[in-house]
Amino acid sequence: MKKRMITGGLLSVVLLASSCSEPYRLVGMERTRILVDSRYDAAPDAGGDEFIRPYKARVDSLMSPVVGRAAVDMGVGRPESPLSNLLADILMWASAEHGEHPAFAVYNMGGIRAAFSKGDVTCGDVLEVAPFDNKICFLTLTGKKVLELFGQMAAVGGEGVSRGVELVIADGGRLKQARLNGKPIDPEGGYRVVTLDYVAQGNDKMPAFRSKADVKVPLSEENNVRFMIMDYFRAAAARGEAVSAAVEGRIKMEE
């Protein structure tokens, strides 16, 4: 009996291994938001609804206030996208309040978890786009490290960069060209950069940031990037404007 059990166990392992050996390759990925309504919950639990109601009211009071409007749908994608451009530009916009005037901004694509749809933008919409407690971070890199950083971005197909950055990525994820405000990067120069504190630690495959100097990270809660995004929308609304962004050719893939 014991022998048969061992043999059966080995057979199971062999079958499992063989079932996993068929090669698979990811060719694409899509995501969407699904509204869980009566189509998925035709018989809601009244007791559950009653339990949730006071919490839902509290959450709605925090998430539903409108902070501004989006003029167009703004999604995220590589090598460049309207939303990644917008968020990098918002980091530049927010820098002045901290007495900083960085040369460029970096916002990691992996930190953007939703999109803005055309129309009203609420606090909840911003929270979905930027759900993490990331703080704005200022630092200095040498020109040599900036080129390394841009090379690391090229290797993954692009990250969010502010207006004025011009990158050309060749086949295979190789950085072919890097310019800033129309000028090549000076390897011996120094460049002030604004990004997220998480990215500044060298995460999301950007280890060049680990060579940073003169780091400044305002730690108070209002310096969470999500609140800066909300403030940007509010400032636009105060001017009677809707926020817009587009693909501008900041990062190009060589044909």
Secondary structure, DSSP 8 states (H G I E B T S, - for coil): -HHHHHHHHHHHHHHHHHHH-S--------------STTT-SS--HHHHHHHHHHHHHHHHHH--EEEEESS-B---SS--HHHHHHHHHHHHHHGGGT---SEEEE-GGG--S-B-SEEEEHHHHHHHS-S--BEEEEEEEHHHHHHHHHHHHHHT--EE-TTEEEEEETTTEEEEEEETTEE--TTSEEEEEEEHHHHTTTTT-GGGGG-EEEE---SGGGBHHHHHHHHHHHHHHTT--B-----SSEEE--
